[in-house]
Amino acid sequence: MYAGVVALVIGFLVPAAPAQAALVELTCNVNVHLSFSPALTATRTTAAVTGVANVVNCLSPSGNFGHLQAGTVSDATGTVTSLGGIPCNLLATITGRATIDWAPTGGHTTFDFTVNTNPLNGLVTLQTWQTSGPLAGTTSLTVAAANPNLGCALGGLSSITVPIGQTTFL
Protein backbone atom coordinates (compact mmCIF):
# COMPACT_ATOMS: atom_id res chain seq x y z
CA MET A 1 0.00 0.00 0.00
CA TYR A 2 1.26 3.46 -0.85
CA ALA A 3 1.90 5.54 2.25
CA GLY A 4 2.75 8.88 0.69
CA VAL A 5 3.29 12.04 2.64
CA VAL A 6 4.09 15.33 1.00
CA ALA A 7 5.74 18.01 3.10
CA LEU A 8 4.60 21.50 2.23
CA VAL A 9 7.63 23.74 2.51
CA ILE A 10 6.67 27.35 2.23
CA GLY A 11 8.49 29.95 0.25
CA PHE A 12 7.52 33.23 -1.29
CA LEU A 13 9.13 35.98 -3.32
CA VAL A 14 9.74 39.35 -1.76
CA PRO A 15 10.13 42.35 -4.07
CA ALA A 16 13.66 43.66 -4.48
CA ALA A 17 12.85 46.71 -2.35
CA PRO A 18 15.00 47.71 0.62
CA ALA A 19 15.29 44.84 3.08
CA GLN A 20 12.51 45.01 5.63
CA ALA A 21 11.18 42.20 7.80
CA ALA A 22 7.54 41.26 7.17
CA LEU A 23 5.35 41.94 10.19
CA VAL A 24 3.81 38.73 11.53
CA GLU A 25 0.18 39.65 12.19
CA LEU A 26 -1.07 36.26 13.41
CA THR A 27 0.21 32.71 13.76
CA CYS A 28 -2.05 29.69 14.39
CA ASN A 29 -2.02 25.92 14.44
CA VAL A 30 -4.16 24.50 11.63
CA ASN A 31 -5.67 21.20 10.50
CA VAL A 32 -7.23 20.84 7.06
CA HIS A 33 -9.29 18.23 5.22
CA LEU A 34 -9.88 18.66 1.47
CA SER A 35 -12.21 16.27 -0.40
CA PHE A 36 -12.21 15.70 -4.18
CA SER A 37 -15.23 14.72 -6.27
CA PRO A 38 -14.84 12.63 -8.28
CA ALA A 39 -11.70 10.96 -6.92
CA LEU A 40 -8.55 11.59 -8.97
CA THR A 41 -7.21 8.60 -10.89
CA ALA A 42 -4.45 7.98 -13.42
CA THR A 43 -6.74 9.30 -16.18
CA ARG A 44 -9.16 11.59 -14.27
CA THR A 45 -6.96 14.56 -13.39
CA THR A 46 -9.48 17.27 -12.39
CA ALA A 47 -12.18 17.42 -9.73
CA ALA A 48 -14.20 19.76 -7.55
CA VAL A 49 -12.85 20.48 -4.06
CA THR A 50 -14.65 21.03 -0.78
CA GLY A 51 -12.89 21.50 2.51
CA VAL A 52 -13.00 22.14 6.21
CA ALA A 53 -10.30 23.44 8.52
CA ASN A 54 -9.71 24.65 12.05
CA VAL A 55 -7.26 27.29 13.20
CA VAL A 56 -6.46 27.23 16.92
CA ASN A 57 -3.98 28.59 19.46
CA CYS A 58 -3.64 31.86 17.53
CA LEU A 59 -1.15 34.46 18.71
CA SER A 60 -0.66 37.98 17.35
CA PRO A 61 3.02 39.00 17.55
CA SER A 62 2.11 42.42 16.05
CA GLY A 63 -0.58 42.93 18.69
CA ASN A 64 -3.05 43.95 15.99
CA PHE A 65 -5.17 40.78 16.02
CA GLY A 66 -5.11 39.47 19.59
CA HIS A 67 -8.90 39.16 19.44
CA LEU A 68 -8.61 36.40 16.81
CA GLN A 69 -7.91 33.33 18.93
CA ALA A 70 -9.36 30.49 16.83
CA GLY A 71 -11.52 29.94 13.78
CA THR A 72 -13.41 27.45 11.64
CA VAL A 73 -13.42 27.11 7.86
CA SER A 74 -16.46 25.20 6.64
CA ASP A 75 -17.16 26.52 3.15
CA ALA A 76 -13.95 25.96 1.19
CA THR A 77 -14.66 25.24 -2.48
CA GLY A 78 -12.48 25.09 -5.56
CA THR A 79 -10.85 22.80 -8.10
CA VAL A 80 -7.94 20.37 -8.15
CA THR A 81 -5.75 19.42 -11.09
CA SER A 82 -3.28 16.54 -10.74
CA LEU A 83 -0.34 15.60 -12.88
CA GLY A 84 -1.96 12.26 -13.64
CA GLY A 85 -0.26 8.90 -13.64
CA ILE A 86 -0.32 7.93 -9.97
CA PRO A 87 -2.62 10.41 -8.16
CA CYS A 88 -1.52 9.21 -4.73
CA ASN A 89 1.85 10.86 -5.30
CA LEU A 90 -0.02 14.13 -4.58
CA LEU A 91 1.42 16.03 -7.53
CA ALA A 92 -1.47 18.48 -7.74
CA THR A 93 -2.53 22.10 -7.65
CA ILE A 94 -5.65 23.07 -5.70
CA THR A 95 -7.25 26.53 -5.90
CA GLY A 96 -10.35 27.94 -4.28
CA ARG A 97 -12.03 30.36 -1.91
CA ALA A 98 -13.19 30.04 1.70
CA THR A 99 -14.16 31.99 4.82
CA ILE A 100 -12.80 31.75 8.36
CA ASP A 101 -15.39 32.32 11.10
CA TRP A 102 -13.37 33.69 14.02
CA ALA A 103 -13.90 33.04 17.72
CA PRO A 104 -14.58 34.53 20.12
CA THR A 105 -15.33 37.74 18.14
CA GLY A 106 -17.55 36.32 15.40
CA GLY A 107 -15.73 38.15 12.58
CA HIS A 108 -15.32 36.60 9.13
CA THR A 109 -12.26 36.61 6.84
CA THR A 110 -12.74 35.62 3.20
CA PHE A 111 -9.66 34.31 1.42
CA ASP A 112 -8.43 32.77 -1.83
CA PHE A 113 -6.10 29.78 -1.52
CA THR A 114 -3.63 27.79 -3.56
CA VAL A 115 -2.16 24.46 -2.50
CA ASN A 116 0.63 23.39 -4.83
CA THR A 117 2.17 19.98 -4.15
CA ASN A 118 3.61 19.69 -7.67
CA PRO A 119 7.20 21.02 -7.84
CA LEU A 120 6.82 21.17 -11.64
CA ASN A 121 4.41 24.11 -11.02
CA GLY A 122 6.83 26.07 -8.82
CA LEU A 123 7.36 26.16 -5.09
CA VAL A 124 5.51 23.56 -3.01
CA THR A 125 3.20 25.76 -0.93
CA LEU A 126 -0.06 26.23 0.88
CA GLN A 127 -0.77 29.95 0.61
CA THR A 128 -3.79 32.21 1.13
CA TRP A 129 -4.64 35.80 0.25
CA GLN A 130 -7.15 37.44 2.60
CA THR A 131 -9.65 39.51 0.58
CA SER A 132 -12.11 40.82 3.21
CA GLY A 133 -12.76 41.02 6.94
CA PRO A 134 -10.11 40.87 9.65
CA LEU A 135 -6.66 40.31 8.09
CA ALA A 136 -7.79 41.67 4.66
CA GLY A 137 -4.72 42.43 2.57
CA THR A 138 -2.49 39.87 4.30
CA THR A 139 -1.16 36.58 2.99
CA SER A 140 -0.68 33.39 4.95
CA LEU A 141 1.89 30.69 4.54
CA THR A 142 1.52 27.22 6.02
CA VAL A 143 4.15 24.64 6.92
CA ALA A 144 2.61 21.17 7.14
CA ALA A 145 2.60 17.60 5.84
CA ALA A 146 -0.26 16.38 3.63
CA ASN A 147 -1.52 12.79 3.68
CA PRO A 148 -3.62 11.09 0.96
CA ASN A 149 -6.76 9.15 1.87
CA LEU A 150 -6.45 5.51 2.92
CA GLY A 151 -7.15 3.24 -0.02
CA CYS A 152 -5.91 5.83 -2.50
CA ALA A 153 -3.98 3.26 -4.53
CA LEU A 154 -7.16 1.24 -5.14
CA GLY A 155 -9.90 3.88 -5.33
CA GLY A 156 -8.13 7.07 -6.34
CA LEU A 157 -7.26 10.24 -4.48
CA SER A 158 -10.48 11.38 -2.81
CA SER A 159 -8.97 13.57 -0.08
CA ILE A 160 -5.91 15.15 1.46
CA THR A 161 -5.58 15.70 5.19
CA VAL A 162 -3.19 18.00 7.01
CA PRO A 163 -3.48 16.83 10.64
CA ILE A 164 -1.31 19.63 12.07
CA GLY A 165 0.37 22.61 10.53
CA GLN A 166 1.48 26.12 11.37
CA THR A 167 -0.03 29.09 9.53
CA THR A 168 1.54 32.54 9.62
CA PHE A 169 -0.35 35.62 8.41
CA LEU A 170 1.90 38.40 7.11
N, C-alpha and C positions, 0 to 999 in steps of 0.2 A: 504494500500500500504506500502511496506517495504521501510523505509527511513534510510538505513544503512550508517554509516560513520565509517571508520576505521582510527584511528590515527596511523601514523607511528612514533614510538618512536625509535630513533636511539641509537644503542649501538654497540661497537666493542671491541674486545679483544686486549690488548696491551701486548707484550711479557714481561716476568718477568725480564727484564733488569733493570738497574738503572733508577729510576724515572726521566723522562725528558718530559717536555711539548711538544706536537706535535705542529709544526709550522703551523699556519693557512696561507695557500698560497692565497686563494681567497674565498670570501663568496658572494653569489648571491641570489636574489629572483628567484623562479622558478615556472612555471606552466606546467603541463604535461597532455597529453591526450593519453591513450593507448586503441587501438581497438582490439577486438578479433574476429577471423573468423575461424570457425563458433562460434556463441554465446555459452557460457557455460551453461549447463543445469544440472539437477539432475543426468543425466546419461552420458552426454557428458562432460568429465572433462579435455580435452586438446584442444588447439587451437593455431593457429598462431597469432602472435602479430605484429602490426605496431603501430608506435607512433610519436608524434610531441611534442616539448617542446620549451619553451623560458626561457632563463636565462637573468635577467636584474638587474640593480642597483648593479653591481659587485664592490667590494672593495677588495684591496689586503693588508691585515695587514702586511704581510712580506715585501711588497714593490717590490717583484719579478715579479708580474703580473699585474701591474697597467694599462697596455695597453689592458687588456681584460676587457671590460666594459659591454658587453652584447653578447648574442649568440643565435643561432637558431639550434634546432635539428629537422631534417626533415626526417631522414632515419633510424629511430629505427626499428629493426626487431628482432623477437625472438619467444619464445614459452611460453605458460601459462599452468599450471597444477593446477586444483582446487581440493579441498577435496571431492567435490561431495555433494550430498544431496541438499542443498539450495545454489546455486552459488552466490546469492546476499549477502550472509554473508561475501563475499570477503576472504574466507580462501583459498589463492592461492599463488603460487610461479611463478614469471615471470622472465625469463632470456633472455638476448639478447645482441646486439651490436649496437652502434650508433656513430654518429659524430656530434660534435658541430662546427658550423661555426661562428667564433668570429668576432665581430665588435668592433672598427672600423678597426682592423688590417688585417682581412681577413684570419687569421690562422685557422687551423682545428685540433681539438683534437678528436681522436678515443677512445672510451671507451667500456668496457663490463659492463653490469648492472645486478643486481638482486634486485627484489622487492619481499619481503616475507611478506605477510599479514597473514600467518598461524603460530600461535605460536607453533603448534605441530612440525614445522620444524625449531625451534630455535627462535632467536630474531626477532621481527617484525622490518624490516628495508627496506630502499631504499638506496642502496649503489652502487657506481661505482668504476671501476678501470681504470685509464687512461693509454692507451697502446702506444699512439704516439702523436706527436705534442706538443703544449704548455701544460703544466701540466702532461706530461708523467711521470709515476712512482708514481703519487699521487692517493689517494682514495678520494671519496666524500661521505658524509653522508647527508641525507636530513631529515628534520623534517617537516611533513605535514599531512594533513588529506585527505584520498581518498574517493571518492563518486562513487557509481555504477550508471550506466545509468538509466534514467527514464524508467519505464516499465520493469525493470529487472524481477520482480516477474512473469510477464506474458510471456515475450519473451526470457528470459535468460540474462546472463551477457554478453553484447556485448562491454562494455567499462568501463574504470575507469578514472576519472578525478581528478587531484589535482589542484584546482584553485589557490592556493598560498602556497608556501613552502619556506623553507630556506635551501640552499645547502652550505656546507662548504667543501672546498678542502683542504686536509692535505697532 
